[in-house]
């Protein structure tokens, strides 16, 4: 199986909704691919049915692409995407239902002979954000990425569960709705 192009995600600050790839494989392996995709779809639908009831894994025949990604780059791309931290990395100790540090592997796109990967990392703790950035950088350095850029960051904001305004808002909510806010 060889990869020609990949296009997943559209915005850095949004969880990708869909992903597409153009692949090339020998014609005698098409039925094996279809069987593997059907099996994969069943697995994902079973695991994710409550949150993703319309999930689909599909393949359709396309014309032979003009460009195929070399095997070394395909290997490094696949492994770096699998290794890149994605999702919640750490929860806030004093507020265990609240994410402290996370990363969104938002966009993976091949265009004009380059593969561009964009993530959005965030944390309410600056040192945790820096540590996560180091982990992400290490993943892509190990994959021999030509360029790794961190930009568009915003500062961490540590919640204060003892703030005056929070207590006031909780009291107002309780008066309006007759119950404590979650």
N, C-alpha and C positions, 0 to 999 in steps of 0.2 A: 504494500500500500504506500503510495507516494502522495505527498501534499503539494498542491499547486498554489492555492490561495486559502486564506482564512479571514473571516470577518465576524467578530463577535463583540457585542456591546456598541453603544453609540455615545454615551456620556460618561465622563469620569466620575460624576457624583451620583450615578444610578447603577443599581445591580443589573447586569445584562439580562435582557429578556430572551434573546435568541442568539444563535451563532450559526454560521454557515462555513462550509469548507468545500473546495473543489479538490477531489482526489483522483488518482489514476491507479488502476490495478489491472492485472491481466484478466481478459474476458472469462477465463475459466474459474476465476475466483469471485465473480459477481454473485452467484447464488450463496456462497459462504458469507459474503458481506451482508447480503439481505437477511440471512438467518441470524447473524450476529447482531444486526441492528434491531431486528424484532425481539430478540432475547434481551437486549439492552433496554429497549423501550418498556418491556414488561417489568424488568427490575426497577427502573426509575419510576414508573407509574405506581408500582406497589409501594415503594419507599416514600414517594412524595405526593401521593394522591390527595392528602388533606390540603396541601398548600398549592399544588400544581395540577389540578384535575384535567387541564387541557394539554398537558405535556405531550409532545410528539417527537419521535426520532425518525426521520425519513431520508430517503435517498432517491435521486432520479438521475437518469442518464443525461449527460451534457456532451457537447462537442469536445474533442481533444483540446486541452489548453495549450497555449503557445509556450508556457513557462512552467517548469516543475522545480520546486525547492530541492536543493541538493540534500542528500541523506544526512550529512553531518549537521546542517542547519536544522533540518526537520527533527532530528534527535534532540538537539539542544533546545529547540523551541518547545517541544512536547514536555521534556523533563523540567524546564524552567517554569512552565505554566503549572505543572503538577506540584512543584516544590514551593512556589510563591505563596507566602501566607495569605489566606483569604478568609474573610469573616471575622468574627469576634476572636480576639487574641487573649484578652484579659478583662475580667469584670472588676468593678469597683468593690474593694473589700468591705467598705461600710454600707454599700448599697448593692447587694449581690445580684439583683435583677437588672442592673444597669451596666452597659458596656463602658469600659474605660478606654481600651485600645482596640482598634480594628483596622482592617485593610479591605478595600474593595478592588479585586482584580476586574477592572471595569471594561477595558477595551483590549482586544488582541486583533491586529489587522495587518495584513500584508498588502503593501502598495509600492509600486515603482521599485521593485527589487529590495525593499526594506521591510522589516517586521517591526511594527510599533506596538508596544504594550504600555498601557496607561493604568495606573492604580490610584486610588485615593486612600491615603493612610491618615488616620486621625486618632487623637488621644486627648484625654483631659489632663494628662501628665506629660510634660515636655520630655523628660528623660525616657519615658516609655515610648514616646513617638520617635525619638532619636534611635532607640534600640531596635524598633521595628524597621526603621529606614535602613539601618545597617544590615538587618537580616535580608531585606528585599534586595539591597545592593549586592550582597554576597551571592544570592541565588543567581542574579543576572551576570555577575562577574564570572561565576563558575560556568555559565553558559556562553562565555566569551562575547557578551554584548559589546557592540562598538561604542555605545554612548549610554550613560545612565544619568538622567537629569531629575532632580527633585525641585519642583517649583509649584507655585500656587498654594503654598501651605498657609494655614491660619493657626493662631496660637491655641494651646490647650486651655480648657476652661474646667477647673475642678469644681464640681457641685458642692454646695455648702448645705448639708441637711439641717443645719441649725440657723439658717438665715432668718431674719425678721420677716422679710416679705413672704418667704415660703410658709412660715407659720400663719401669717395673716391670710394668705390665699387658702390654706387648708381649713381655717376657721370659716371663711366665707363659703367655701364649697360645702362644708358640713351644714351650715345654716340653710343654704339653698336646697340641698338634696337629701338632708337627713342622714347622711352617712359620711364616713371618712373617705377622702380620695385615695385611690390606689397609688 
